[in-house]
Amino acid sequence: MRALIVTAVAAEADSVVSGLTGSTPHQDPVTPEPRVLPGRYLLSRRDLPGLAAEVLVGGVGPAAAAAATATALALSEYSLVVSAGIGGGFAPAAPVGSLVVADALVAADLGAETADGFLDVQELGFGHSVHLPPAELAARAAEATGALLAPVLTVSTVTGTAEGAARLSARHPLAGAEAMEGFGVAEAAAAHGLPVLEIRAVSNAVGPRDRDAWRIGDALAALTAGFRALGPVLVTWGERHEHR
Ligand SMILES: O=C(O)c1cccc(C(=O)CC[C@H]2O[C@@H](n3cnc4c(=O)[nH]cnc43)[C@H](O)[C@@H]2O)c1
């Protein structure tokens, strides 16, 4: 199984690498860091037998994530793409420190504002506003990591008010989390005919902006624990699906 795992920032990539390999890149100066290029970590099958993963720091937001993912997919062959990182959780289903695995990757603010409300790009007839992961993989990933299995919304602007959170919840009542890269990663994966998965560790509640309430450290620790449990799921899924 060759997986491309895309995060927004290096701290998230470090958490993913730590979860998959049990070591933190800067923790083991004796062996060369797993970074192949600035912002890229190449984990060999030595790190996790059955899984060769590349962790790419793709940047914040859907456009940067799509551009970085598409570039990596054009340069190398993968069998799965994963969008991973921190995200906002929709209370009470996804509290701070919990994990959410997407059963749908939703472009939540890509569309048009009208006098009668928001129309998404699919309703406008200009393409997709939802990408679906392989259902079996998403379910197994959620089960293994203890994550909530729910839609993850991709936005270009972090929700910062109760009204904004209410608007999103009204359109997506089952949503578990909000982040800024998943749909961009999914669009790039779809362009290359590859399956996509998204996992988010909740750093804050979606709603009124309160930076002091963000728990990024707790979320990064949850992300590490999540990938410790997710690695074997990716290996097993790859064994069952790669020959197809
Ligand atoms: O509002 C702020 O001042 C603020 C403080 C810390 C971080 C931010 C971000 O914009 C982080 C965006 C970054 O993290 C992901 N993320 C985390 N929580 C959320 C959220 O509630 N809604 C959307 N994205 C979130 C996101 O994927 C980015 O990579 C702002």
The ligand as an ORCA input file, in Angstrom:
! r2SCAN-3c Opt
* xyz 0 1
  O      -9.215     32.138     14.774
  C      -7.978     32.183     14.987
  O      -7.333     33.152     15.352
  C      -7.209     30.955     14.742
  C      -6.402     30.426     15.710
  C      -5.716     29.224     15.437
  C      -5.840     28.587     14.184
  C      -6.630     29.205     13.242
  C      -6.771     28.616     11.941
  O      -7.227     29.238     11.014
  C      -6.326     27.175     11.817
  C      -6.720     26.670     10.491
  C      -6.045     25.334     10.275
  O      -6.468     24.425     11.291
  C      -7.554     23.638     10.806
  N      -8.683     23.986     11.667
  C      -8.672     23.833     13.003
  N      -9.839     24.209     13.555
  C     -10.617     24.625     12.527
  C     -11.964     25.137     12.486
  O     -12.670     25.307     13.496
  N     -12.436     25.453     11.249
  C     -11.675     25.293     10.125
  N     -10.405     24.812     10.128
  C      -9.894     24.493     11.336
  C      -7.696     23.928      9.332
  O      -7.818     22.740      8.575
  C      -6.442     24.705      8.972
  O      -5.412     23.866      8.523
  C      -7.341     30.363     13.495
*
